[in-house]
Amino acid sequence: MKTGQYGWGWHSENKSTFTDKPILLDLGLVKLNLSKNMYSSPLDFASDVRLVFENARLYNPKTDEVHGMAHQLLFYFEMLFRPIQAKLPTNQRVNEFSAVYEFD
C-alpha cells in the first residue's frame, strides 16, 4: 500500500499529513511490529491497520484528501484481508468490514 497511488501519506517518513493522535501509529510502525513478530494473531495485525485508517478519517475533515484516501485504503485492506480472516477458526472471526463506513 505504501507504493501505490495513495501510499505517500501512510508511512512514518511523511509526518505532515497527520494531526496529533492519542495513539501514534502508522503503517511503518505496523510493518515494524510485523517484522518483529509482535502480533499474536492476524486479527491483532488487522486491528492496527484499521486503526491507522480510522484515525486518519477521524482526525481529518471529510473534505481533506487524507480522509478520502483512508476510506479507500481501508476498503481495499478489508477486501484483501477477507480471505485471511475466512481461514481463521470461526470463534476468531470478526466482522470488521462495516468499519469502512463507520465515520461516514
GIJOSUL-V523976 format. One record per residue. N is the residue number from 1. RES is the residue in one letter. SS is DSSP state (h for helix, s for strand, l for the rest). PHI is phi in whole degrees, -180 to 180 (NA if undefined). Layout:
N;RES;SS;PHI
N;RES;SS;PHI
//
This chain:
1;M;l;NA
2;K;l;-69
3;T;l;-100
4;G;l;-76
5;Q;l;-55
6;Y;l;-106
7;G;h;-71
8;W;h;-61
9;G;h;-98
10;W;l;-121
11;H;l;-140
12;S;l;-65
13;E;l;-68
14;N;l;-113
15;K;l;-92
16;S;l;-74
17;T;l;-87
18;F;l;-114
19;T;l;-87
20;D;l;-65
21;K;l;-122
22;P;l;-60
23;I;l;-117
24;L;l;-82
25;L;l;-147
26;D;l;-138
27;L;h;-66
28;G;h;-64
29;L;h;-70
30;V;h;-60
31;K;h;-63
32;L;h;-62
33;N;h;-60
34;L;h;-66
35;S;h;-68
36;K;l;-97
37;N;l;54
38;M;l;-82
39;Y;l;-95
40;S;l;-84
41;S;l;-156
42;P;h;-60
43;L;h;-68
44;D;h;-65
45;F;h;-59
46;A;h;-61
47;S;h;-61
48;D;h;-68
49;V;h;-62
50;R;h;-61
51;L;h;-62
52;V;h;-57
53;F;h;-73
54;E;h;-66
55;N;h;-64
56;A;h;-62
57;R;h;-74
58;L;h;-70
59;Y;l;-99
60;N;l;-128
61;P;l;-62
62;K;l;-58
63;T;l;-82
64;D;l;-81
65;E;h;-65
66;V;h;-63
67;H;h;-60
68;G;h;-64
69;M;h;-65
70;A;h;-62
71;H;h;-60
72;Q;h;-66
73;L;h;-71
74;L;h;-65
75;F;h;-59
76;Y;h;-63
77;F;h;-59
78;E;h;-62
79;M;h;-64
80;L;h;-73
81;F;h;-81
82;R;h;-52
83;P;h;-64
84;I;h;-68
85;Q;h;-63
86;A;h;-65
87;K;l;-83
88;L;l;-76
89;P;l;-57
90;T;h;-53
91;N;h;-73
92;Q;h;-103
93;R;l;-77
94;V;l;-130
95;N;l;-87
96;E;l;-101
97;F;h;-60
98;S;h;-69
99;A;h;-63
100;V;h;-59
101;Y;h;-106
102;E;l;-60
103;F;l;-94
104;D;l;-88
//
